[in-house]
Amino acid sequence: MRAPSSPSEIAAGDVLLAAENISLSFGGVKALTGVSFDIRKGEIRAIIGPNGAGKTSMLNVINGFYQADHGTITFKGVRRGKMRPYEAAEFGIARTFQNVALFRGMSTLDNLMAGRTLKMRRSFFWHILRHGPALQEEVEHRRKVEEIIDFLEIPHIRRVPVGRLPYGLQKRVELGRALAMEPELLLLDEPMAGMNLEEKEDMCRYIIDVNNHFGTTIALIEHDMGVVMDLSDRVVVLDYGRKIADGAPNQVKQDQAVIDAYLGVAH
């Protein structure tokens, strides 16, 4: 299976990714049951729901961490069978996590350079030597990473080991590493979890800027409904592993099934 050769084959507003009838179980526990929705190129698509609704499981199916029991994922017009995370990355899907997943002993710069790994064409041997074509390639990747560092306004922490950074900056570095992969689809799993108000405002601004500046399609899980309503073009709502609503933010927040799910009304 191969992805289309050029991102231009999918026009803005067209379906970039479609999840069709996705079901996933762990033993006797059903994490997802018959979930279908799509993500259009260029939009910010929110996936929301109470704790345990299956949101992270859905992202894990999209980028290959989990293999669905039933259903299909179609990305850039190609219907996908089983795919591993590194294959998803090669096809243009990048991911951040609920809990920061960085190389804590490495600097901000080195963490972002790690995001360029799949873009490197020279062999490991040449990169050890850091000579000739390999050195030229490294310089080019470094230039890309420096652009992201400037974009995220983090040049002052370029050389700082990320384990020493405050949580909000670690989240920004993780976003930068995902951007270094130049994804067409960026999956953000609770990018603002644990942040204070100022940090949330900054992250909201960066998400909007990523969408506008790079044209990156974004799917995000977020519990802050104010953030969801402000950022999202469309919202899909999960509850107990099933889709209960899908539409524009104003439409979804008035849906009685959504209101009941968040108020904990008995099923």
TARABEL-V49765 format. One record per residue. N is the residue number from 1. RES is the residue in three letters. PSI is psi in whole degrees, -180 to 180 (NA if undefined). OMEGA is omega in radians with two decimals (* if undefined). BURIAL is + if it has 16 or more other ideal C-beta (glycine too) atoms within 10 Angstrom, else -. Layout:
N_RES_PSI_OMEGA_BURIAL + N_RES_PSI_OMEGA_BURIAL
//
This chain:
1_MET_133_3.13_- + 2_ARG_145_3.04_- + 3_ALA_158_3.05_+ + 4_PRO_148_-3.01_- + 5_SER_-23_-3.06_- + 6_SER_134_3.10_- + 7_PRO_-23_-3.09_+ + 8_SER_-12_3.12_- + 9_GLU_-22_3.08_- + 10_ILE_114_-3.10_+ + 11_ALA_156_3.09_- + 12_ALA_132_-3.13_- + 13_GLY_-16_3.07_- + 14_ASP_163_-3.13_- + 15_VAL_120_3.08_- + 16_LEU_-44_3.13_+ + 17_LEU_137_3.07_+ + 18_ALA_126_3.01_+ + 19_ALA_126_-3.05_+ + 20_GLU_114_3.01_+ + 21_ASN_47_-3.09_- + 22_ILE_126_3.05_+ + 23_SER_142_-3.10_+ + 24_LEU_131_3.13_+ + 25_SER_151_3.00_- + 26_PHE_100_-3.01_- + 27_GLY_-123_3.13_- + 28_GLY_2_-3.10_- + 29_VAL_123_3.14_- + 30_LYS_113_3.13_+ + 31_ALA_-37_3.12_+ + 32_LEU_141_-3.13_+ + 33_THR_106_3.03_+ + 34_GLY_41_-3.09_- + 35_VAL_128_3.10_+ + 36_SER_133_3.01_- + 37_PHE_170_3.11_+ + 38_ASP_164_3.08_+ + 39_ILE_124_-3.10_+ + 40_ARG_145_-3.12_+ + 41_LYS_129_3.06_+ + 42_GLY_-5_-3.10_+ + 43_GLU_166_2.91_+ + 44_ILE_114_-3.02_+ + 45_ARG_118_-3.13_+ + 46_ALA_142_3.01_+ + 47_ILE_114_-3.05_+ + 48_ILE_171_3.12_+ + 49_GLY_163_3.12_+ + 50_PRO_170_3.07_+ + 51_ASN_138_3.13_- + 52_GLY_12_-3.08_- + 53_ALA_-17_-3.13_+ + 54_GLY_13_-3.05_+ + 55_LYS_-52_-3.13_+ + 56_THR_-36_3.07_+ + 57_SER_-38_3.13_+ + 58_MET_-44_3.09_+ + 59_LEU_-38_-3.14_+ + 60_ASN_-32_3.06_+ + 61_VAL_-42_-3.11_+ + 62_ILE_-42_-3.08_+ + 63_ASN_18_2.90_+ + 64_GLY_3_3.07_+ + 65_PHE_-36_3.03_- + 66_TYR_150_3.03_+ + 67_GLN_122_-3.09_- + 68_ALA_146_3.05_+ + 69_ASP_-37_3.14_- + 70_HIS_158_3.08_- + 71_GLY_174_-3.09_+ + 72_THR_155_2.99_- + 73_ILE_125_3.07_+ + 74_THR_121_-3.10_- + 75_PHE_124_-3.10_+ + 76_LYS_39_3.07_+ + 77_GLY_0_-3.12_- + 78_VAL_122_3.11_- + 79_ARG_127_-2.94_- + 80_ARG_137_2.91_+ + 81_GLY_-147_3.11_- + 82_LYS_139_-3.11_- + 83_MET_139_-3.14_+ + 84_ARG_162_-3.11_- + 85_PRO_-39_-3.11_- + 86_TYR_-30_3.08_- + 87_GLU_-40_3.07_- + 88_ALA_-42_3.12_+ + 89_ALA_-41_3.12_+ + 90_GLU_-33_-3.14_- + 91_PHE_-11_3.08_+ + 92_GLY_24_3.09_+ + 93_ILE_121_3.10_+ + 94_ALA_163_-2.96_+ + 95_ARG_141_2.86_+ + 96_THR_168_-2.97_+ + 97_PHE_162_3.08_+ + 98_GLN_-51_3.09_- + 99_ASN_132_-3.07_- + 100_VAL_128_-3.10_+ + 101_ALA_72_-3.14_- + 102_LEU_167_3.00_+ + 103_PHE_98_-2.91_- + 104_ARG_-28_-3.14_- + 105_GLY_-7_-3.13_- + 106_MET_155_-3.14_- + 107_SER_167_3.04_+ + 108_THR_-48_-3.14_+ + 109_LEU_-46_-3.10_+ + 110_ASP_-35_3.08_+ + 111_ASN_-41_3.12_+ + 112_LEU_-36_3.09_+ + 113_MET_-32_3.09_+ + 114_ALA_-30_3.10_- + 115_GLY_-13_3.14_+ + 116_ARG_-1_-3.00_+ + 117_THR_-46_-3.09_- + 118_LEU_-15_3.12_- + 119_LYS_-11_-3.09_- + 120_MET_135_-3.05_+ + 121_ARG_-22_-3.14_- + 122_ARG_154_-3.07_- + 123_SER_161_3.10_- + 124_PHE_-38_-3.14_- + 125_PHE_-46_-3.13_- + 126_TRP_-36_-3.12_+ + 127_HIS_-28_3.03_- + 128_ILE_-43_-3.13_- + 129_LEU_-28_-3.08_- + 130_ARG_57_-3.05_- + 131_HIS_149_3.01_- + 132_GLY_-130_-3.09_- + 133_PRO_-36_-3.13_- + 134_ALA_-41_3.11_+ + 135_LEU_-41_3.11_- + 136_GLN_-42_3.12_- + 137_GLU_-42_3.13_+ + 138_GLU_-40_3.12_+ + 139_VAL_-42_3.13_- + 140_GLU_-42_3.11_- + 141_HIS_-37_3.10_+ + 142_ARG_-39_3.11_- + 143_ARG_-43_3.11_- + 144_LYS_-44_-3.12_+ + 145_VAL_-40_3.12_+ + 146_GLU_-35_3.08_- + 147_GLU_-41_3.12_- + 148_ILE_-40_3.10_+ + 149_ILE_-44_3.10_+ + 150_ASP_-41_-3.13_- + 151_PHE_-41_-3.12_- + 152_LEU_3_3.07_+ + 153_GLU_49_-3.14_- + 154_ILE_31_3.13_+ + 155_PRO_-26_-3.11_- + 156_HIS_-14_3.13_- + 157_ILE_17_-3.08_+ + 158_ARG_-43_-3.03_- + 159_ARG_3_-3.06_- + 160_VAL_131_3.02_- + 161_PRO_133_-3.00_+ + 162_VAL_-23_3.11_+ + 163_GLY_-18_3.13_- + 164_ARG_-7_-3.04_- + 165_LEU_150_3.00_+ + 166_PRO_159_-3.00_- + 167_TYR_-44_-3.10_- + 168_GLY_-39_3.11_+ + 169_LEU_-34_3.06_+ + 170_GLN_-41_3.09_+ + 171_LYS_-38_3.14_+ + 172_ARG_-38_3.08_+ + 173_VAL_-41_3.13_+ + 174_GLU_-39_3.05_+ + 175_LEU_-43_3.13_+ + 176_GLY_-40_3.13_+ + 177_ARG_-39_3.08_+ + 178_ALA_-40_3.13_+ + 179_LEU_-30_3.13_+ + 180_ALA_-20_3.10_+ + 181_MET_-6_-3.09_+ + 182_GLU_57_-3.07_+ + 183_PRO_154_2.95_+ + 184_GLU_-32_3.11_+ + 185_LEU_122_-3.13_+ + 186_LEU_121_3.14_+ + 187_LEU_120_-3.11_+ + 188_LEU_115_-3.11_+ + 189_ASP_100_-3.12_+ + 190_GLU_61_-3.08_+ + 191_PRO_-18_-3.10_+ + 192_MET_9_-3.14_+ + 193_ALA_132_3.08_+ + 194_GLY_5_-3.11_- + 195_MET_153_2.99_+ + 196_ASN_177_-3.03_- + 197_LEU_-44_-3.12_- + 198_GLU_-42_3.13_- + 199_GLU_-38_3.09_+ + 200_LYS_-43_3.14_+ + 201_GLU_-41_3.10_- + 202_ASP_-46_-3.11_+ + 203_MET_-39_3.07_+ + 204_CYS_-44_-3.13_+ + 205_ARG_-42_-3.14_- + 206_TYR_-38_3.12_+ + 207_ILE_-45_3.10_+ + 208_ILE_-43_-3.13_- + 209_ASP_-40_3.09_- + 210_VAL_-44_3.14_+ + 211_ASN_-43_-3.09_+ + 212_ASN_-46_-3.02_- + 213_HIS_-47_-3.10_- + 214_PHE_-12_-3.08_+ + 215_GLY_21_-3.07_- + 216_THR_131_3.03_+ + 217_THR_136_-3.03_+ + 218_ILE_134_2.95_+ + 219_ALA_125_-3.09_+ + 220_LEU_145_2.96_+ + 221_ILE_131_3.14_+ + 222_GLU_139_-3.14_+ + 223_HIS_-22_-3.14_- + 224_ASP_107_-3.06_+ + 225_MET_-29_3.07_- + 226_GLY_-43_3.10_- + 227_VAL_-46_-3.12_+ + 228_VAL_-46_-3.09_+ + 229_MET_-34_-3.12_- + 230_ASP_-38_-3.00_- + 231_LEU_-36_-2.83_+ + 232_SER_144_2.94_+ + 233_ASP_-40_3.10_- + 234_ARG_157_-3.08_+ + 235_VAL_133_2.97_+ + 236_VAL_137_-3.05_+ + 237_VAL_128_3.08_+ + 238_LEU_149_3.04_+ + 239_ASP_124_-3.08_+ + 240_TYR_39_3.06_+ + 241_GLY_6_3.13_+ + 242_ARG_149_3.05_+ + 243_LYS_128_-3.14_+ + 244_ILE_-13_3.11_+ + 245_ALA_157_-3.13_+ + 246_ASP_125_3.12_+ + 247_GLY_-163_3.12_- + 248_ALA_153_-3.09_- + 249_PRO_-47_-3.12_+ + 250_ASN_-35_3.11_- + 251_GLN_-44_-3.07_- + 252_VAL_-40_-3.06_+ + 253_LYS_-15_3.09_+ + 254_GLN_-2_-3.12_- + 255_ASP_127_-3.06_+ + 256_GLN_-35_3.12_- + 257_ALA_-36_3.11_- + 258_VAL_-45_3.11_+ + 259_ILE_-44_3.14_- + 260_ASP_-41_-3.12_- + 261_ALA_-43_-3.11_+ + 262_TYR_-24_3.09_+ + 263_LEU_-6_3.10_- + 264_GLY_26_3.11_- + 265_VAL_136_-3.08_- + 266_ALA_140_3.11_- + 267_HIS_NA_*_-
//
